[in-house]
Amino acid sequence: MDCSSYSTYCYRCDDFVVNDTKLGLVQKVREHLQNLENSAFTADRHRKRKLLENSSLNSKLLKVNGSTTAICATGLRNLGNTCFMNAILQSLSNIEQFCCYFKELPAVELRNGKTAGRRTYHTRSQGDNNVSLVEEFRKTLCALWQGSQTAFSPESLFYVVWKIMPNFRGYQQQDAHEFMRYLLDHLHLELQGGFNGVSHSAILQENSTLTSSNKCCINGASTVVTAIFGGILQNEVNCLICGTESRKFDPFLDLSLDIPSQFRNKRSKNQETGPVCSLRDCLRSFTDLEELDETELYMCHKCKKKQKSTKKFWIQKLPKVLCLHLKRFHWTAYLRNKVDTYVEFPLRGLDMKCYLLEPENSGPENCLYDLAAVVVHHGSGVGSGHYTAYATHEGRWFHFNDSTVTLTDEDTVVKAKAYILFYVERQARAGSEKL
């Protein structure tokens, strides 16, 4: 039972339910919890919590130019192994263009009439299908960086996630990268259908920076998701027998990079001598020419049969936000192992020009990226461990660990064993085109 909403979750049904025992024991528990809310014990505990929140708020002070200012960052409460979701939400909230778009959307009141403002017990049997991922995502982003509270509970968003993404029901640990992809895909699909009576295309046109030169469409019309994260790969396959070349263009929202095998035993930057694995090594491994093995034989249309072939990726179009996922989890015969190798990554000036199909058509600033956020997995397995995130906001780096948000520095960030990296395209300086 959720002690905030008193909703009861049934693991057999894999959903919130309203079923009760013949003796009404569930309702008795609810009544007991409600009585505790009004008791002196709860009031005393509430006062203690307030004192703790005030002390934590006082500890989140920063001296800027000699004056003391409060850190306005807000943490996200863990609802039961939901650190994977919290780390992604905090990362996305610090990607300014993406976050601002959702915060400026009109609000939608999903419940009205008798249920307005009333505590409800979410359940499949009540037929509560009037949910909007975009709306709950918007509300969550609006709650962050306001400084009005030390931690926000994203339970309404998590409930919608359960409704529309069955893979994430329950309270077991999930993969943050998998969640991010599901989240972006569902936001994209929902935005295509229009929002609050306004077609998404009309909303997009209000922001000309998102529509200009945006050619990447995944599953239909373009949305803010593809306008910000969308890029295009060119996949070249060459038959080694007849030399026939096949080209295919694939849209992407992120790139999943292997950590080269020669670096996989090296767990930290200073553990042993020899070269340290860098993000450039991972990108080079992704884009280098490779010969496909026997299990991936290419069906050559000229030879009319599967033949040995080579494959190479080029980036045909870079996105505004380049999301790089390091493939740290690999399946073996019986379990999924984690590659704990430290990968060196730049905070500023990641140059992607050498991976472009036509680099001469891109300006020098268009290929440079600066780091905006990093998601880190702590632990040894995908179904266990803990996720946190580092992100930069107004020139300062923060560490987001569920409810706790602390200031940190660049030296700490670069030592992190990154799992997902978010790089933002560096904007050309004003007047640079005229020089």
C-alpha positions as a Markdown table, in Angstrom:
| # | Residue | x | y | z |
|---|---|---|---|---|
| 1 | Met | 0.0 | 0.0 | 0.0 |
| 2 | Asp | 1.2 | 3.5 | -0.9 |
| 3 | Cys | 1.1 | 5.4 | 2.4 |
| 4 | Ser | 0.5 | 8.7 | 0.6 |
| 5 | Ser | -2.4 | 7.9 | -1.6 |
| 6 | Tyr | -3.5 | 4.6 | 0.2 |
| 7 | Ser | -3.6 | 2.9 | -3.2 |
| 8 | Thr | -3.2 | -0.9 | -2.9 |
| 9 | Tyr | -1.0 | -2.7 | -5.4 |
| 10 | Cys | -1.6 | -6.4 | -6.2 |
| 11 | Tyr | 1.4 | -8.3 | -7.5 |
| 12 | Arg | -0.8 | -11.0 | -9.0 |
| 13 | Cys | -2.9 | -8.5 | -11.0 |
| 14 | Asp | 0.1 | -6.3 | -11.7 |
| 15 | Asp | -2.0 | -3.3 | -11.0 |
| 16 | Phe | -3.5 | -1.1 | -8.4 |
| 17 | Val | -6.8 | -2.6 | -7.2 |
| 18 | Val | -9.9 | -1.7 | -5.0 |
| 19 | Asn | -10.6 | -5.3 | -3.9 |
| 20 | Asp | -10.9 | -5.8 | -0.2 |
| 21 | Thr | -11.1 | -8.8 | 2.2 |
| 22 | Lys | -14.5 | -10.0 | 3.4 |
| 23 | Leu | -13.8 | -8.3 | 6.8 |
| 24 | Gly | -12.8 | -5.1 | 5.1 |
| 25 | Leu | -9.2 | -5.2 | 6.4 |
| 26 | Val | -7.8 | -3.0 | 3.7 |
| 27 | Gln | -10.2 | -0.2 | 4.4 |
| 28 | Lys | -9.4 | -0.6 | 8.1 |
| 29 | Val | -5.7 | 0.0 | 7.3 |
| 30 | Arg | -6.6 | 3.0 | 5.3 |
| 31 | Glu | -8.7 | 4.4 | 8.2 |
| 32 | His | -6.0 | 3.7 | 10.6 |
| 33 | Leu | -3.4 | 5.6 | 8.4 |
| 34 | Gln | -5.8 | 8.5 | 8.0 |
| 35 | Asn | -6.2 | 8.7 | 11.8 |
| 36 | Leu | -2.5 | 8.7 | 12.2 |
| 37 | Glu | -2.3 | 11.7 | 9.9 |
| 38 | Asn | -4.4 | 13.7 | 12.3 |
| 39 | Ser | -2.8 | 12.4 | 15.5 |
| 40 | Ala | -0.3 | 14.3 | 17.7 |
| 41 | Phe | 2.3 | 11.7 | 16.8 |
| 42 | Thr | 2.1 | 12.6 | 13.1 |
| 43 | Ala | 2.0 | 16.3 | 13.9 |
| 44 | Asp | 5.2 | 15.9 | 15.9 |
| 45 | Arg | 6.8 | 13.9 | 13.1 |
| 46 | His | 5.7 | 16.5 | 10.6 |
| 47 | Arg | 7.4 | 19.2 | 12.7 |
| 48 | Lys | 10.6 | 17.2 | 12.8 |
| 49 | Arg | 10.4 | 16.7 | 9.1 |
| 50 | Lys | 10.1 | 20.4 | 8.6 |
| 51 | Leu | 13.1 | 21.0 | 10.7 |
| 52 | Leu | 15.1 | 18.5 | 8.7 |
| 53 | Glu | 13.9 | 20.1 | 5.4 |
| 54 | Asn | 14.9 | 23.5 | 6.7 |
| 55 | Ser | 18.3 | 22.3 | 7.8 |
| 56 | Ser | 18.8 | 20.6 | 4.4 |
| 57 | Leu | 17.7 | 23.8 | 2.7 |
| 58 | Asn | 20.1 | 25.9 | 4.8 |
| 59 | Ser | 22.9 | 23.5 | 3.8 |
| 60 | Lys | 22.1 | 24.1 | 0.1 |
| 61 | Leu | 23.4 | 27.6 | 0.2 |
| 62 | Leu | 26.0 | 28.9 | -2.2 |
| 63 | Lys | 28.2 | 32.0 | -2.1 |
| 64 | Val | 28.1 | 33.8 | -5.4 |
| 65 | Asn | 30.0 | 37.1 | -5.7 |
| 66 | Gly | 30.2 | 37.4 | -2.0 |
| 67 | Ser | 26.4 | 37.1 | -1.4 |
| 68 | Thr | 24.7 | 33.9 | -0.2 |
| 69 | Thr | 22.0 | 32.4 | -2.4 |
| 70 | Ala | 19.8 | 29.3 | -2.0 |
| 71 | Ile | 20.1 | 26.4 | -4.5 |
| 72 | Cys | 16.7 | 26.2 | -6.2 |
| 73 | Ala | 17.2 | 22.5 | -7.3 |
| 74 | Thr | 14.5 | 20.0 | -6.3 |
| 75 | Gly | 15.0 | 16.3 | -5.8 |
| 76 | Leu | 12.7 | 13.5 | -6.8 |
| 77 | Arg | 11.4 | 11.1 | -4.2 |
| 78 | Asn | 12.1 | 7.4 | -4.8 |
| 79 | Leu | 8.8 | 5.6 | -5.0 |
| 80 | Gly | 10.4 | 2.1 | -4.7 |
| 81 | Asn | 13.4 | 1.4 | -7.0 |
| 82 | Thr | 12.4 | 4.4 | -9.2 |
| 83 | Cys | 16.0 | 5.9 | -9.3 |
| 84 | Phe | 16.2 | 4.8 | -12.9 |
| 85 | Met | 13.3 | 7.2 | -13.7 |
| 86 | Asn | 14.5 | 10.0 | -11.4 |
| 87 | Ala | 18.0 | 10.1 | -13.0 |
| 88 | Ile | 16.5 | 10.4 | -16.5 |
| 89 | Leu | 13.9 | 13.0 | -15.5 |
| 90 | Gln | 16.6 | 15.2 | -13.8 |
| 91 | Ser | 18.8 | 14.9 | -16.9 |
| 92 | Leu | 16.0 | 15.9 | -19.3 |
| 93 | Ser | 15.0 | 18.7 | -17.0 |
| 94 | Asn | 18.5 | 20.3 | -17.5 |
| 95 | Ile | 18.3 | 20.2 | -21.3 |
| 96 | Glu | 17.0 | 23.7 | -21.7 |
| 97 | Gln | 15.4 | 23.7 | -25.1 |
| 98 | Phe | 13.6 | 20.4 | -24.5 |
| 99 | Cys | 12.5 | 21.3 | -21.0 |
| 100 | Cys | 11.2 | 24.8 | -21.8 |
| 101 | Tyr | 9.0 | 23.5 | -24.6 |
| 102 | Phe | 7.0 | 21.2 | -22.3 |
| 103 | Lys | 6.9 | 23.8 | -19.5 |
| 104 | Glu | 5.3 | 26.3 | -21.9 |
| 105 | Leu | 2.6 | 23.9 | -23.0 |
| 106 | Pro | -1.0 | 24.7 | -21.9 |
| 107 | Ala | -2.1 | 22.8 | -18.7 |
| 108 | Val | -4.8 | 20.1 | -19.1 |
| 109 | Glu | -7.3 | 19.2 | -16.3 |
| 110 | Leu | -7.7 | 15.5 | -16.7 |
| 111 | Arg | -10.2 | 15.1 | -13.8 |
| 112 | Asn | -13.2 | 17.3 | -13.3 |
| 113 | Gly | -16.6 | 17.2 | -11.6 |
| 114 | Lys | -16.9 | 14.8 | -8.6 |
| 115 | Thr | -13.3 | 13.6 | -8.8 |
| 116 | Ala | -11.7 | 17.1 | -8.9 |
| 117 | Gly | -9.3 | 17.6 | -6.0 |
| 118 | Arg | -10.3 | 14.4 | -4.4 |
| 119 | Arg | -8.0 | 11.5 | -3.4 |
| 120 | Thr | -8.6 | 8.6 | -5.8 |
| 121 | Tyr | -7.4 | 5.0 | -5.7 |
| 122 | His | -6.1 | 4.2 | -9.1 |
| 123 | Thr | -7.3 | 1.0 | -10.6 |
| 124 | Arg | -7.9 | -0.8 | -13.8 |
| 125 | Ser | -11.4 | -1.7 | -12.8 |
| 126 | Gln | -12.4 | 1.9 | -12.5 |
| 127 | Gly | -11.7 | 2.5 | -16.2 |
| 128 | Asp | -9.5 | 5.5 | -15.5 |
| 129 | Asn | -7.9 | 5.7 | -19.0 |
| 130 | Asn | -8.0 | 9.5 | -19.2 |
| 131 | Val | -4.2 | 9.9 | -18.7 |
| 132 | Ser | -1.7 | 12.0 | -20.5 |
| 133 | Leu | 2.0 | 11.3 | -20.3 |
| 134 | Val | 2.8 | 14.8 | -21.8 |
| 135 | Glu | 0.7 | 16.5 | -19.1 |
| 136 | Glu | 2.3 | 14.6 | -16.2 |
| 137 | Phe | 5.8 | 15.1 | -17.7 |
| 138 | Arg | 5.0 | 18.8 | -18.0 |
| 139 | Lys | 3.9 | 19.0 | -14.3 |
| 140 | Thr | 7.0 | 17.2 | -13.2 |
| 141 | Leu | 9.3 | 19.5 | -15.1 |
| 142 | Cys | 7.5 | 22.6 | -13.7 |
| 143 | Ala | 8.0 | 21.3 | -10.2 |
| 144 | Leu | 11.8 | 21.1 | -10.6 |
| 145 | Trp | 14.1 | 24.1 | -10.3 |
| 146 | Gln | 11.4 | 26.2 | -8.5 |
| 147 | Gly | 13.1 | 26.0 | -5.1 |
| 148 | Ser | 9.7 | 25.7 | -3.4 |
| 149 | Gln | 10.4 | 22.3 | -2.0 |
| 150 | Thr | 13.4 | 20.1 | -1.3 |
| 151 | Ala | 11.9 | 17.0 | -3.0 |
| 152 | Phe | 8.9 | 16.3 | -5.3 |
| 153 | Ser | 7.0 | 13.1 | -5.5 |
| 154 | Pro | 6.5 | 12.0 | -9.2 |
| 155 | Glu | 3.8 | 9.5 | -8.3 |
| 156 | Ser | 1.2 | 10.8 | -10.8 |
| 157 | Leu | 3.8 | 10.5 | -13.6 |
| 158 | Phe | 4.8 | 7.0 | -12.4 |
| 159 | Tyr | 1.1 | 6.0 | -12.4 |
| 160 | Val | 0.8 | 7.1 | -16.1 |
| 161 | Val | 4.0 | 5.2 | -16.9 |
| 162 | Trp | 2.5 | 2.1 | -15.4 |
| 163 | Lys | -0.7 | 2.6 | -17.5 |
| 164 | Ile | 0.9 | 3.1 | -20.9 |
| 165 | Met | 4.3 | 1.2 | -20.4 |
| 166 | Pro | 3.5 | -2.2 | -18.9 |
| 167 | Asn | 7.2 | -3.2 | -18.9 |
| 168 | Phe | 7.7 | -0.8 | -16.0 |
| 169 | Arg | 5.0 | -1.9 | -13.7 |
| 170 | Gly | 6.0 | -3.1 | -10.3 |
| 171 | Tyr | 8.8 | -2.0 | -8.0 |
| 172 | Gln | 11.8 | -3.9 | -9.4 |
| 173 | Gln | 14.9 | -2.0 | -10.7 |
| 174 | Gln | 14.7 | -1.1 | -14.4 |
| 175 | Asp | 17.2 | -0.1 | -17.0 |
| 176 | Ala | 17.5 | 3.7 | -17.2 |
| 177 | His | 18.3 | 3.7 | -20.9 |
| 178 | Glu | 15.4 | 1.4 | -21.8 |
| 179 | Phe | 13.1 | 3.7 | -19.8 |
| 180 | Met | 14.5 | 6.8 | -21.5 |
| 181 | Arg | 13.7 | 5.3 | -25.0 |
| 182 | Tyr | 10.2 | 4.3 | -24.0 |
| 183 | Leu | 9.6 | 7.7 | -22.5 |
| 184 | Leu | 10.8 | 9.6 | -25.6 |
| 185 | Asp | 8.9 | 7.3 | -27.9 |
| 186 | His | 5.6 | 7.7 | -26.1 |
| 187 | Leu | 6.0 | 11.5 | -25.7 |
| 188 | His | 6.6 | 11.6 | -29.5 |
| 189 | Leu | 3.5 | 9.5 | -30.3 |
| 190 | Glu | 1.3 | 11.5 | -27.9 |
| 191 | Leu | 2.5 | 14.8 | -29.3 |
| 192 | Gln | 1.7 | 13.7 | -32.8 |
| 193 | Gly | -2.0 | 13.4 | -31.9 |
| 194 | Gly | -2.2 | 17.0 | -30.8 |
| 195 | Phe | -2.3 | 18.5 | -27.3 |
| 196 | Asn | -5.2 | 20.2 | -25.5 |
| 197 | Gly | -7.0 | 20.9 | -28.7 |
| 198 | Val | -4.0 | 22.4 | -30.4 |
| 199 | Ser | -2.2 | 20.4 | -33.1 |
| 200 | His | 1.4 | 19.7 | -32.2 |
| 201 | Ser | 2.6 | 21.1 | -35.6 |
| 202 | Ala | 1.0 | 24.5 | -34.7 |
| 203 | Ile | 2.9 | 24.5 | -31.3 |
| 204 | Leu | 6.1 | 23.6 | -33.0 |
| 205 | Gln | 5.8 | 26.4 | -35.5 |
| 206 | Glu | 5.7 | 28.9 | -32.7 |
| 207 | Asn | 9.3 | 27.9 | -32.0 |
| 208 | Ser | 11.2 | 28.4 | -35.3 |
| 209 | Thr | 14.5 | 27.1 | -33.8 |
| 210 | Leu | 12.9 | 23.7 | -33.6 |
| 211 | Thr | 11.5 | 23.5 | -37.1 |
| 212 | Ser | 14.4 | 24.9 | -39.0 |
| 213 | Ser | 16.5 | 22.3 | -40.9 |
| 214 | Asn | 14.6 | 19.5 | -39.0 |
| 215 | Lys | 14.4 | 16.5 | -41.4 |
| 216 | Cys | 14.4 | 13.6 | -38.9 |
| 217 | Cys | 11.0 | 12.0 | -38.5 |
| 218 | Ile | 10.6 | 8.7 | -36.5 |
| 219 | Asn | 7.2 | 7.0 | -36.8 |
| 220 | Gly | 5.5 | 9.8 | -38.6 |
| 221 | Ala | 5.5 | 13.6 | -38.3 |
| 222 | Ser | 8.2 | 15.4 | -36.5 |
| 223 | Thr | 7.8 | 16.5 | -32.9 |
| 224 | Val | 9.9 | 18.3 | -30.3 |
| 225 | Val | 11.4 | 14.9 | -29.5 |
| 226 | Thr | 12.8 | 14.3 | -33.0 |
| 227 | Ala | 13.6 | 18.0 | -33.4 |
| 228 | Ile | 15.9 | 17.9 | -30.4 |
| 229 | Phe | 17.2 | 14.3 | -30.2 |
| 230 | Gly | 16.7 | 13.2 | -33.8 |
| 231 | Gly | 19.6 | 12.5 | -36.1 |
| 232 | Ile | 20.2 | 10.3 | -39.2 |
| 233 | Leu | 22.7 | 7.5 | -39.8 |
| 234 | Gln | 23.8 | 6.2 | -43.1 |
| 235 | Asn | 24.4 | 2.5 | -43.1 |
| 236 | Glu | 26.7 | 1.2 | -45.9 |
| 237 | Val | 26.9 | -2.5 | -46.6 |
| 238 | Asn | 29.3 | -3.9 | -49.2 |
| 239 | Cys | 29.3 | -7.4 | -50.6 |
| 240 | Leu | 32.8 | -8.8 | -50.5 |
| 241 | Ile | 32.1 | -11.2 | -53.4 |
| 242 | Cys | 30.7 | -8.9 | -56.1 |
| 243 | Gly | 31.3 | -5.5 | -54.6 |
| 244 | Thr | 27.6 | -4.4 | -54.6 |
| 245 | Glu | 27.0 | -1.5 | -52.2 |
| 246 | Ser | 23.8 | -1.0 | -50.3 |
| 247 | Arg | 22.9 | 2.2 | -48.5 |
| 248 | Lys | 20.2 | 2.8 | -46.0 |
| 249 | Phe | 19.3 | 5.9 | -43.9 |
| 250 | Asp | 18.2 | 5.2 | -40.3 |
| 251 | Pro | 16.8 | 7.9 | -38.0 |
| 252 | Phe | 18.0 | 7.7 | -34.4 |
| 253 | Leu | 17.3 | 9.4 | -31.0 |
| 254 | Asp | 20.5 | 8.1 | -29.4 |
| 255 | Leu | 23.6 | 6.1 | -30.3 |
| 256 | Ser | 24.4 | 2.9 | -28.4 |
| 257 | Leu | 28.2 | 2.5 | -28.3 |
| 258 | Asp | 30.2 | -0.6 | -27.4 |
| 259 | Ile | 33.2 | -0.3 | -25.1 |
| 260 | Pro | 36.0 | -1.9 | -27.1 |
| 261 | Ser | 37.0 | -5.3 | -25.8 |
| 262 | Gln | 40.7 | -4.3 | -25.2 |
| 263 | Phe | 39.5 | -1.9 | -22.5 |
| 264 | Arg | 36.9 | -4.0 | -20.7 |
| 265 | Asn | 39.2 | -5.3 | -17.9 |
| 266 | Lys | 40.2 | -1.8 | -16.9 |
| 267 | Arg | 37.9 | -0.6 | -14.2 |
| 268 | Ser | 39.3 | 2.8 | -13.2 |
| 269 | Lys | 41.3 | 5.6 | -14.7 |
| 270 | Asn | 44.5 | 4.9 | -12.7 |
| 271 | Gln | 44.1 | 1.2 | -12.0 |
| 272 | Glu | 46.8 | 0.0 | -14.4 |
| 273 | Thr | 49.2 | 1.3 | -16.9 |
| 274 | Gly | 48.4 | 1.8 | -20.6 |
| 275 | Pro | 45.9 | 3.9 | -22.5 |
| 276 | Val | 42.6 | 4.8 | -20.9 |
| 277 | Cys | 39.4 | 4.1 | -22.8 |
| 278 | Ser | 38.0 | 7.3 | -24.2 |
| 279 | Leu | 34.6 | 8.3 | -25.6 |
| 280 | Arg | 36.4 | 8.8 | -29.0 |
| 281 | Asp | 37.5 | 5.1 | -28.8 |
| 282 | Cys | 33.8 | 4.1 | -28.4 |
| 283 | Leu | 32.7 | 6.3 | -31.3 |
| 284 | Arg | 35.5 | 5.1 | -33.5 |
| 285 | Ser | 34.5 | 1.5 | -32.8 |
| 286 | Phe | 30.9 | 2.3 | -33.7 |
| 287 | Thr | 31.7 | 4.0 | -37.0 |
| 288 | Asp | 34.8 | 2.0 | -38.2 |
| 289 | Leu | 34.5 | -0.4 | -41.1 |
| 290 | Glu | 33.8 | -4.0 | -39.8 |
| 291 | Glu | 33.3 | -7.4 | -41.5 |
| 292 | Leu | 30.1 | -9.0 | -40.5 |
| 293 | Asp | 30.4 | -12.5 | -39.0 |
| 294 | Glu | 28.7 | -15.7 | -40.2 |
| 295 | Thr | 25.6 | -15.0 | -38.2 |
| 296 | Glu | 25.0 | -11.6 | -39.9 |
| 297 | Leu | 25.5 | -12.6 | -43.6 |
| 298 | Tyr | 24.2 | -9.9 | -46.0 |
| 299 | Met | 21.5 | -10.9 | -48.6 |
| 300 | Cys | 23.1 | -9.5 | -51.7 |
| 301 | His | 20.5 | -8.6 | -54.4 |
| 302 | Lys | 23.0 | -9.1 | -57.2 |
| 303 | Cys | 24.4 | -12.5 | -56.0 |
| 304 | Lys | 20.8 | -13.5 | -55.0 |
| 305 | Lys | 22.1 | -15.1 | -51.8 |
| 306 | Lys | 23.7 | -14.3 | -48.4 |
| 307 | Gln | 27.3 | -13.3 | -48.7 |
| 308 | Lys | 30.2 | -12.1 | -46.6 |
| 309 | Ser | 30.1 | -8.3 | -46.4 |
| 310 | Thr | 31.4 | -5.3 | -44.6 |
| 311 | Lys | 29.4 | -2.6 | -42.7 |
| 312 | Lys | 30.1 | 1.0 | -41.9 |
| 313 | Phe | 28.1 | 3.8 | -40.2 |
| 314 | Trp | 28.2 | 7.5 | -41.1 |
| 315 | Ile | 26.3 | 10.2 | -39.4 |
| 316 | Gln | 24.3 | 12.0 | -42.1 |
| 317 | Lys | 22.7 | 14.5 | -39.7 |
| 318 | Leu | 23.7 | 15.4 | -36.2 |
| 319 | Pro | 21.0 | 16.2 | -33.6 |
| 320 | Lys | 20.7 | 19.3 | -31.4 |
| 321 | Val | 21.2 | 17.0 | -28.4 |
| 322 | Leu | 23.5 | 14.1 | -28.9 |
| 323 | Cys | 22.6 | 11.2 | -26.5 |
| 324 | Leu | 25.3 | 8.6 | -26.2 |
| 325 | His | 24.5 | 5.3 | -24.4 |
| 326 | Leu | 27.5 | 3.2 | -23.4 |
| 327 | Lys | 26.6 | -0.5 | -23.6 |
| 328 | Arg | 27.7 | -1.6 | -20.1 |
| 329 | Phe | 25.4 | -4.7 | -19.8 |
| 330 | His | 26.2 | -7.8 | -21.9 |
| 331 | Trp | 24.4 | -11.1 | -21.8 |
| 332 | Thr | 26.4 | -14.3 | -21.2 |
| 333 | Ala | 25.1 | -17.8 | -21.2 |
| 334 | Tyr | 23.3 | -17.5 | -17.9 |
| 335 | Leu | 23.3 | -13.9 | -16.7 |
| 336 | Arg | 23.8 | -10.3 | -17.7 |
| 337 | Asn | 27.2 | -8.9 | -16.8 |
| 338 | Lys | 28.2 | -5.3 | -16.4 |
| 339 | Val | 31.3 | -3.8 | -18.1 |
| 340 | Asp | 32.6 | -1.5 | -15.3 |
| 341 | Thr | 35.3 | 0.1 | -17.4 |
| 342 | Tyr | 36.0 | 3.8 | -16.8 |
| 343 | Val | 35.4 | 5.8 | -20.1 |
| 344 | Glu | 37.0 | 9.2 | -20.3 |
| 345 | Phe | 34.7 | 11.8 | -21.8 |
| 346 | Pro | 35.1 | 15.6 | -22.4 |
| 347 | Leu | 33.0 | 18.2 | -20.6 |
| 348 | Arg | 33.4 | 20.6 | -23.5 |
| 349 | Gly | 34.2 | 20.6 | -27.2 |
| 350 | Leu | 33.2 | 17.0 | -28.3 |
| 351 | Asp | 34.0 | 17.3 | -32.0 |
| 352 | Met | 31.8 | 15.0 | -34.1 |
| 353 | Lys | 33.0 | 16.3 | -37.5 |
| 354 | Cys | 35.1 | 13.3 | -38.4 |
| 355 | Tyr | 32.1 | 11.0 | -38.1 |
| 356 | Leu | 30.0 | 13.0 | -40.5 |
| 357 | Leu | 29.1 | 11.7 | -44.0 |
| 358 | Glu | 29.6 | 15.2 | -45.5 |
| 359 | Pro | 31.7 | 17.2 | -43.0 |
| 360 | Glu | 32.3 | 20.0 | -45.6 |
| 361 | Asn | 28.6 | 21.0 | -45.4 |
| 362 | Ser | 28.7 | 21.6 | -41.7 |
| 363 | Gly | 30.1 | 24.7 | -40.0 |
| 364 | Pro | 32.8 | 24.2 | -37.3 |
| 365 | Glu | 30.5 | 25.2 | -34.4 |
| 366 | Asn | 27.7 | 22.8 | -35.6 |
| 367 | Cys | 29.9 | 19.8 | -34.8 |
| 368 | Leu | 31.0 | 20.8 | -31.3 |
| 369 | Tyr | 29.0 | 19.6 | -28.3 |
| 370 | Asp | 29.2 | 20.4 | -24.6 |
| 371 | Leu | 28.1 | 18.0 | -21.8 |
| 372 | Ala | 24.7 | 18.8 | -20.2 |
| 373 | Ala | 24.1 | 15.7 | -18.1 |
| 374 | Val | 25.4 | 12.2 | -17.2 |
| 375 | Val | 23.5 | 9.2 | -15.9 |
| 376 | Val | 25.6 | 6.8 | -13.8 |
| 377 | His | 24.8 | 3.2 | -12.7 |
| 378 | His | 26.3 | 2.2 | -9.4 |
| 379 | Gly | 26.4 | -1.6 | -8.8 |
| 380 | Ser | 27.1 | -4.8 | -10.6 |
| 381 | Gly | 23.8 | -5.8 | -12.3 |
| 382 | Val | 21.1 | -4.3 | -14.5 |
| 383 | Gly | 18.4 | -5.5 | -12.1 |
| 384 | Ser | 20.1 | -4.1 | -9.1 |
| 385 | Gly | 22.3 | -1.2 | -8.0 |
| 386 | His | 21.4 | 2.4 | -8.1 |
| 387 | Tyr | 21.1 | 5.3 | -10.6 |
| 388 | Thr | 22.2 | 8.9 | -10.1 |
| 389 | Ala | 22.7 | 11.8 | -12.4 |
| 390 | Tyr | 25.1 | 14.8 | -12.8 |
| 391 | Ala | 23.8 | 17.8 | -14.7 |
| 392 | Thr | 24.9 | 21.4 | -15.3 |
| 393 | His | 22.5 | 24.3 | -14.6 |
| 394 | Glu | 23.4 | 27.9 | -15.1 |
| 395 | Gly | 27.1 | 27.1 | -15.1 |
| 396 | Arg | 27.1 | 24.9 | -11.9 |
| 397 | Trp | 27.2 | 21.2 | -11.7 |
| 398 | Phe | 24.7 | 19.3 | -9.5 |
| 399 | His | 24.5 | 15.7 | -8.3 |
| 400 | Phe | 21.0 | 14.3 | -8.3 |
| 401 | Asn | 20.5 | 11.3 | -6.0 |
| 402 | Asp | 16.8 | 10.9 | -5.7 |
| 403 | Ser | 15.6 | 13.3 | -3.0 |
| 404 | Thr | 19.1 | 14.6 | -2.4 |
| 405 | Val | 20.6 | 17.3 | -4.6 |
| 406 | Thr | 24.1 | 18.6 | -3.9 |
| 407 | Leu | 26.5 | 21.0 | -5.6 |
| 408 | Thr | 29.5 | 19.3 | -7.1 |
| 409 | Asp | 32.5 | 20.2 | -9.3 |
| 410 | Glu | 33.8 | 19.3 | -12.7 |
| 411 | Asp | 36.6 | 17.1 | -11.3 |
| 412 | Thr | 34.0 | 14.9 | -9.7 |
| 413 | Val | 31.9 | 14.7 | -12.8 |
| 414 | Val | 34.7 | 13.6 | -15.1 |
| 415 | Lys | 35.6 | 10.7 | -12.8 |
| 416 | Ala | 32.1 | 9.2 | -13.1 |
| 417 | Lys | 31.6 | 5.9 | -14.9 |
| 418 | Ala | 29.1 | 7.2 | -17.4 |
| 419 | Tyr | 26.2 | 5.1 | -18.6 |
| 420 | Ile | 24.3 | 7.7 | -20.6 |
| 421 | Leu | 25.8 | 11.1 | -21.8 |
| 422 | Phe | 23.8 | 14.0 | -23.0 |
| 423 | Tyr | 25.7 | 16.5 | -25.2 |
| 424 | Val | 24.1 | 19.8 | -26.3 |
| 425 | Glu | 25.1 | 21.3 | -29.7 |
| 426 | Arg | 27.3 | 24.4 | -29.1 |
| 427 | Gln | 25.5 | 27.5 | -30.4 |
| 428 | Ala | 27.4 | 29.7 | -32.9 |
| 429 | Arg | 28.4 | 32.9 | -31.3 |
| 430 | Ala | 26.5 | 36.0 | -32.3 |
| 431 | Gly | 28.1 | 37.7 | -35.3 |
| 432 | Ser | 30.5 | 34.8 | -36.0 |
| 433 | Glu | 28.9 | 34.3 | -39.5 |
| 434 | Lys | 29.8 | 37.8 | -40.4 |
| 435 | Leu | 33.5 | 37.5 | -39.5 |
